[in-house]
């Protein structure tokens, strides 16, 4: 894993963690007490800052860059 400088604001990191937990924009909005539109705007900023076309790519980039902790052990193909 490469660790790159974290480009996110504290609020964006909060949103990133909620998206990684599987929350939708609407669920993120409710959890943080913000509007759905604001949650969508934060998601759009996250995608833009990473050049990711979708949430899956965003989370992949965040894990590989060290911005999002991996809660499980990743093994190489063919490893036990």
N, C-alpha and C positions, 0 to 999 in steps of 0.2 A: 504494500500500500504506500502511496506517495502522500505525504502530508504537505498540503499547500496552504498558504494563508487563507483564513476564513473571510470571505467577502461580504458576509451577512451582518445586518444590524441585529441587536438582541431580539427584537420583535420577529425578524425574519427567521432567526434560529428557533424561536419558539414555534412558529408556524411550521418550519421544516420538521421538527420533532413530532408535531401532531399529525402532519401528513404521513410521516414514516410509520406512525401508529395506525394508519389506515383510515384516518378521518377524512370526510368529505369537506368541501369548502363550507357548507352549511353547518356541519358539526364543529369545525374550527371556529366559525363565527360565534356559535352558541357558547363554546368552551371559554372563549376570550372576551365575550361581551361586546363584540364588534358586529357591524353589519355584514351581510353576505357579500355585498359589493366590495367592502374593504378586505375581506378574506380573499376574494378572487384577485384583487389588485396585488396583495402581498404574494400570492402564488405566482402571478404573472412576473413580478419582480424577481422572484427566486429563479424562475425559468430563464428570464432574460440575463441575469447575472452569470448563469452557468452555461448559457447557450443550449439548454436542454429543450427538446421538442415536446416533452410530456413529463408527468410525475415519475414514472418508472425510470426514465433516463436521469432525471434530477436526483433521485435517491441513489441510483447507481454511482453517479458522479460524486455525490456527497460521501458515500461510504469509501470509495476508492481514494478520495482526497483527504480522508481523515476528519471530515467535518461532522460526520454522524457515526457514533460508536456502533460497532457490530456486536450484537448480543449473543452471538453463537460462533463456534469455531468453524472456519472455512478450510476445507481440505482440498488438495490438488486432485484432479481426476486420477483414479487408480490407487489412491491412498486408502488405507483402512479407515 
